[in-house]
């Protein structure tokens, strides 16, 4: 009888150990499940954030193309590309249903507008409460004469909508006339310094 009691006691201890081990396994399983759920959520959140940023950039660039290149069907696209270094985005311009990588695209004027719109997009993404200032050097140098006016109007619209200030270096008279303030820098050959004249102030 004594041996039976000892054996019964051992069995009870083993059962308790098994129950404790099962509880640990269950807790670990729950912990792993929660971690996986959090990880999946963070990945999906990251993908959602990227999709929102992508949409904002594409929208701004395409609004610029639509305003400047009236009558043309141009569509700027950011296309995700998974590489060994991670997820990257390739820049494309779509014309008549044909996708062309931006580096191979023809037409300096189109590239000028896309580059300018991208700069504005990046400034907006990292915007603070302070007024943002962007310095541009001959932003419309490759645009033909007919595109200058709508490009200027688009730039003024963006400036007002996003509270952006542009400081522009240019020789384009139409752009100078539309500026809120314009200054002319003239090289004085006698003094070898630049003199400044106020051309226009609105």
TIBAVO-841983 format. One record per residue: residue in three letters; y, x, z of N, C-alpha, C in turn. Coordinates in steps of 0.1 Angstrom, whole numbers, padded with zeros to 4 digits, always signed. Atoms other than C-alpha are relative to their C-alpha. Layout:
BEGIN
ALAYXZYXZYXZ
...
REM end
This chain:
BEGIN
UNK-0012+0008+0000+0000+0000+0000+0013+0009+0000
UNK-0011-0009-0001+0023+0029+0009+0003+0006-0014
UNK-0002-0006+0013+0018+0045-0025+0006-0010-0010
UNK-0005+0010+0008+0025+0012-0042+0015-0002+0002
UNK-0015+0001-0003+0059+0009-0024+0008+0011-0005
UNK-0007-0012+0006+0068+0044-0034+0002-0001-0015
UNK+0000+0002+0015+0060+0037-0070+0010-0011-0004
UNK-0010+0011+0003+0080+0004-0069+0014+0005+0002
UNK-0014-0006-0003+0110+0023-0054+0004+0009-0012
UNK-0003-0009+0012+0108+0049-0082+0004-0008-0012
UNK-0003+0008+0012+0107+0022-0108+0014-0007+0001
UNK-0013+0006-0002+0137+0005-0093+0012+0010-0002
UNK-0010-0011+0002+0157+0038-0093+0001+0003-0015
UNK+0000-0002+0014+0147+0044-0129+0007-0011-0007
UNK-0007+0012+0007+0158+0009-0139+0015+0000+0002
UNK-0015-0001-0003+0192+0014-0122+0006+0011-0008
UNK-0005-0011+0008+0196+0047-0140+0001-0004-0015
UNK+0000+0005+0014+0187+0030-0173+0012-0010-0002
UNK-0011+0010+0001+0212+0002-0166+0013+0008+0000
UNK-0012-0008-0001+0239+0028-0157+0002+0007-0014
UNK-0001-0007+0013+0231+0047-0189+0004-0009-0011
UNK-0004+0011+0010+0233+0015-0210+0014-0004+0001
UNK-0014+0004-0002+0266+0007-0195+0009+0011-0005
UNK-0008-0011+0005+0280+0042-0203+0000-0001-0016
UNK+0001+0001+0014+0267+0038-0239+0008-0011-0006
UNK-0007+0011+0005+0282+0004-0242+0015+0003+0001
UNK-0014-0003-0001+0316+0017-0229+0004+0010-0010
UNK-0004-0010+0011+0315+0047-0253+0001-0007-0013
UNK+0000+0007+0012+0306+0023-0281+0013-0008-0002
UNK-0013+0008+0000+0336+0001-0272+0012+0009-0003
UNK-0011-0010+0001+0359+0031-0269+0001+0005-0015
UNK+0000-0005+0014+0348+0044-0304+0005-0011-0009
UNK-0005+0012+0008+0353+0009-0318+0015-0002+0000
UNK-0015+0001-0002+0388+0007-0304+0007+0011-0007
UNK-0007-0011+0007+0397+0041-0317+0000-0001-0015
UNK+0001+0002+0014+0384+0033-0351+0010-0011-0005
UNK-0009+0011+0003+0404+0000-0351+0015+0005+0000
UNK-0014-0005+0000+0436+0019-0341+0002+0009-0012
UNK-0001-0009+0011+0429+0046-0367+0002-0008-0013
UNK-0001+0008+0012+0424+0020-0394+0014-0008-0001
UNK-0013+0007+0000+0455+0001-0383+0012+0010-0004
UNK-0010-0010+0003+0476+0033-0384+0000+0004-0015
UNK+0001-0003+0015+0463+0041-0419+0006-0011-0008
UNK-0005+0012+0007+0470+0006-0431+0015-0001+0002
UNK-0015+0001-0002+0505+0007-0415+0007+0011-0008
UNK-0005-0011+0008+0511+0041-0432+0001-0004-0014
UNK+0000+0005+0014+0501+0026-0465+0010-0011-0003
UNK-0009+0011+0001+0522-0004-0459+0015+0006-0001
UNK-0013-0006+0000+0552+0018-0451+0003+0007-0013
UNK-0001-0007+0013+0546+0039-0482+0003-0010-0011
UNK-0002+0011+0010+0544+0007-0503+0014-0005+0000
UNK-0014+0006-0002+0577-0006-0489+0010+0010-0005
UNK-0009-0011+0005+0595+0028-0496-0001+0001-0015
UNK+0002-0001+0014+0580+0030-0530+0007-0012-0008
UNK-0006+0012+0006+0592-0006-0538+0015+0001+0000
UNK-0014-0002-0001+0627+0002-0526+0006+0010-0010
UNK-0004-0010+0009+0630+0033-0547-0001-0005-0014
UNK+0002+0005+0013+0616+0017-0578+0011-0011-0004
UNK-0009+0011+0002+0639-0013-0574+0014+0006-0003
UNK-0014-0006+0002+0671+0008-0571+0001+0007-0013
UNK+0000-0008+0013+0662+0031-0600+0000-0010-0012
UNK+0001+0009+0011+0653+0002-0622+0012-0009-0002
UNK-0013+0007+0001+0685-0017-0614+0010+0009-0007
UNK-0009-0009+0007+0704+0014-0625-0003+0000-0015
UNK+0004+0000+0014+0685+0016-0658+0004-0013-0007
UNK-0003+0013+0006+0690-0021-0664+0015-0002-0002
UNK-0014+0001+0001+0727-0019-0658+0006+0009-0010
UNK-0005-0010+0009+0733+0012-0678-0005-0001-0015
UNK+0006+0001+0013+0709+0008-0707-0003-0014-0004
UNK+0000+0015+0004+0717-0028-0717-0007-0001-0013
UNK+0007+0002+0012+0693-0041-0743-0013+0008-0002
UNK+0012-0008+0000+0666-0015-0736-0009-0004+0011
UNK+0010+0004-0010+0634-0022-0718-0006+0013+0006
UNK+0004-0012-0007+0630+0008-0694-0005-0004+0014
UNK+0006+0003-0013+0608+0007-0663-0004+0013+0007
UNK+0004-0012-0008+0606+0035-0637-0011-0004+0009
UNK+0012+0002-0009+0573+0038-0618-0003+0012+0008
UNK+0006-0010-0009+0560+0058-0589-0015-0003+0001
UNK+0014+0002+0001+0523+0062-0594-0007+0009+0010
UNK+0007-0008-0009+0501+0074-0565-0011+0009-0006
UNK+0010-0009+0006+0479+0104-0572-0006+0008+0012
UNK+0007-0007-0010+0453+0117-0547-0004+0013-0004
UNK+0004-0013+0003+0450+0154-0547-0006+0007+0013
UNK+0005-0007-0011+0434+0180-0525+0010+0002+0012
UNK-0010-0001-0010+0467+0184-0507+0004-0013+0006
UNK-0003+0013-0005+0469+0147-0500+0006-0009-0011
UNK-0005+0010+0010+0486+0117-0516+0014+0004-0005
UNK-0013-0003+0006+0514+0125-0540+0004-0011-0010
UNK-0005+0010+0009+0535+0104-0563+0005+0006-0013
UNK-0005-0005+0013+0540+0111-0600+0011-0010-0006
UNK-0011+0008+0005+0572+0099-0617-0002-0003-0015
UNK+0002+0004+0014+0569+0079-0649+0011-0010-0005
UNK-0009+0009+0006+0591+0060-0673-0008-0008-0010
UNK+0008+0009+0009+0576+0030-0692+0010-0006-0010
UNK-0008+0005+0011+0590+0021-0726-0009-0007-0009
UNK+0008+0008+0009+0575-0007-0746-0015+0001+0004
UNK+0014+0000-0004+0543-0006-0725-0006+0014+0001
UNK+0005-0013+0000+0539+0031-0729+0005+0009+0011
UNK-0004-0008-0011+0539+0053-0698+0002+0015-0004
UNK-0003-0014+0003+0555+0088-0701+0004+0007+0013
UNK-0004-0007-0012+0556+0113-0673+0015+0005-0001
UNK-0014-0002+0000+0592+0119-0664+0004+0014-0005
UNK-0003-0013+0004+0590+0156-0670-0001+0002-0016
UNK+0002-0001+0015+0580+0149-0707+0009-0011-0007
UNK-0008+0010+0006+0605+0121-0712+0012+0006-0008
UNK-0012-0004+0008+0632+0124-0739+0012-0008+0004
UNK-0013+0008-0002+0668+0114-0735+0006+0005+0013
UNK-0006-0005-0012+0690+0133-0711+0007-0010+0008
UNK-0007+0011-0007+0710+0102-0703-0008-0007+0010
UNK+0009+0007-0009+0680+0084-0689-0003+0009+0012
UNK+0003-0009-0011+0671+0114-0668+0012+0002+0010
UNK-0012+0000-0008+0707+0116-0655+0000-0012+0010
UNK-0001+0012-0008+0706+0080-0643-0011+0000+0010
UNK+0012+0000-0009+0671+0083-0628+0002+0010+0012
UNK-0002-0010-0010+0680+0115-0610+0011-0004+0010
UNK-0010+0005-0009+0712+0100-0596-0005-0011+0009
UNK+0006+0011-0008+0694+0068-0585-0009+0005+0011
UNK+0010-0006-0010+0667+0089-0567+0008+0006+0011
UNK-0008-0006-0010+0694+0108-0549+0006-0010+0010
UNK-0006+0011-0008+0710+0076-0537-0011-0006+0008
UNK+0011+0006-0007+0676+0062-0527-0004+0009+0012
UNK+0004-0009-0011+0667+0093-0506+0011-0001+0011
UNK-0011+0001-0010+0702+0091-0489-0001-0013+0008
UNK+0001+0013-0007+0696+0054-0481-0012+0000+0010
UNK+0012+0000-0008+0661+0061-0467+0003+0007+0014
UNK-0003-0008-0012+0676+0086-0442+0014-0003+0005
UNK-0014+0004-0004+0708+0067-0436+0002-0001+0015
UNK-0004+0002-0014+0725+0067-0403+0011-0010+0001
UNK-0011+0009-0001+0753+0046-0390+0013+0006-0006
UNK-0011-0007+0005+0777+0072-0403+0001-0003-0015
UNK-0002+0002+0014+0792+0068-0438-0006+0012-0007
UNK+0007-0011+0008+0771+0088-0463+0009+0005-0011
UNK-0007-0006+0011+0787+0112-0488-0009+0007-0009
UNK+0008-0007+0010+0771+0124-0520+0009+0007-0009
UNK-0008-0008+0010+0786+0152-0541-0008+0001-0013
UNK+0006+0000+0013+0779+0149-0578+0008+0009-0010
UNK-0006-0009+0010+0786+0175-0605-0004-0005-0014
UNK+0002+0005+0014+0790+0159-0640-0012-0009-0001
UNK+0012+0008+0000+0765+0131-0633-0003-0008-0013
UNK+0002+0008+0013+0770+0114-0667+0002+0009-0012
UNK-0003-0009+0011+0772+0145-0689-0009-0002-0012
UNK+0009+0002+0012+0743+0135-0711+0000-0015-0005
UNK-0001+0014+0004+0752+0098-0714+0009-0001-0013
UNK-0009+0002+0011+0766+0086-0747+0012-0009+0004
UNK-0013+0007-0004+0801+0070-0747-0002-0014+0004
UNK+0002+0014-0002+0788+0034-0748-0006-0003+0014
UNK+0006+0001-0013+0769+0040-0715+0008+0004+0011
UNK-0009-0005-0011+0797+0055-0695+0005-0011+0008
UNK-0007+0011-0007+0815+0023-0686-0010-0007+0009
UNK+0009+0007-0009+0784+0004-0673-0006+0009+0011
UNK+0004-0010-0010+0773+0036-0655+0010+0001+0012
UNK-0011-0001-0010+0806+0038-0637+0000-0013+0009
UNK+0000+0012-0007+0805+0001-0628-0012-0001+0010
UNK+0011+0000-0009+0770+0005-0614+0002+0009+0012
UNK-0003-0009-0011+0781+0035-0593+0010-0006+0010
UNK-0010+0007-0009+0811+0015-0579-0007-0011+0008
UNK+0008+0011-0006+0787-0014-0571-0008+0006+0012
UNK+0009-0006-0010+0763+0009-0552+0008+0006+0011
UNK-0009-0005-0010+0792+0026-0534+0004-0011+0010
UNK-0004+0011-0008+0804-0007-0521-0011-0006+0008
UNK+0012+0006-0007+0770-0022-0513-0006+0008+0011
UNK+0007-0009-0009+0756+0008-0495+0010+0008+0009
UNK-0010-0007-0007+0789+0021-0481-0001+0015-0002
UNK+0001-0014+0004+0785+0054-0499+0013+0005-0006
UNK-0011-0007+0006+0812+0078-0507-0004+0011-0010
UNK+0003-0010+0010+0810+0099-0539+0011+0009-0002
UNK-0010-0010+0004+0828+0131-0545-0005+0006-0013
UNK+0005-0003+0013+0825+0138-0582+0008+0010-0007
UNK-0006-0010+0009+0833+0168-0603-0003-0004-0015
UNK+0003+0005+0014+0838+0156-0639+0012+0003-0009
UNK-0011-0001+0010+0858+0160-0671+0001-0013-0008
UNK+0000+0013+0007+0851+0124-0682+0012-0008+0004
UNK-0012+0007-0003+0884+0106-0684-0002-0014+0005
UNK+0003+0014-0004+0869+0071-0680-0004+0000+0015
UNK+0004-0001-0014+0853+0082-0647+0012+0003+0009
UNK-0011-0003-0008+0885+0097-0635+0010-0012+0002
UNK-0009+0011-0001+0905+0066-0642-0005-0011+0009
UNK+0006+0010-0009+0881+0044-0622-0002+0005+0014
UNK+0002-0006-0013+0881+0067-0592+0011-0006+0010
UNK-0010+0004-0010+0898+0056-0560+0011+0010+0002
UNK-0009-0011+0000+0914+0090-0558-0005+0011-0010
UNK+0004-0010+0010+0915+0117-0585+0009+0012+0002
UNK-0008-0012-0001+0926+0153-0582-0003+0009-0012
UNK+0002-0009+0011+0931+0178-0610+0002+0015+0005
UNK+0000-0014-0004+0923+0215-0604+0003+0008-0012
UNK-0004-0008+0012+0941+0238-0628+0001+0015+0004
UNK-0001-0015-0002+0936+0276-0630+0013+0005-0004
UNK-0013-0006+0003+0969+0293-0628-0002+0015-0003
UNK+0003-0013+0005+0966+0325-0649+0009+0011+0007
UNK-0009-0009-0006+0996+0341-0632-0004+0004+0015
UNK+0003-0002-0014+0985+0337-0596-0015+0001+0002
UNK+0015-0001-0001+0947+0336-0603-0005-0009+0011
UNK+0005+0010-0010+0943+0306-0579+0000-0014-0006
UNK+0000+0014+0005+0936+0269-0584+0011-0007+0006
UNK-0010+0009-0005+0965+0245-0581-0005-0014-0001
UNK+0005+0013+0000+0958+0209-0573+0011-0010-0002
UNK-0009+0011+0002+0976+0178-0587-0007-0013+0003
UNK+0006+0013-0002+0970+0143-0576+0002-0008-0013
UNK-0001+0007+0012+0962+0124-0608+0002-0015+0002
UNK-0001+0014-0002+0957+0090-0594-0005-0004+0014
UNK+0004+0004-0013+0954+0072-0561+0001-0016+0000
UNK+0000+0015+0000+0944+0035-0557+0000-0005+0014
REM end
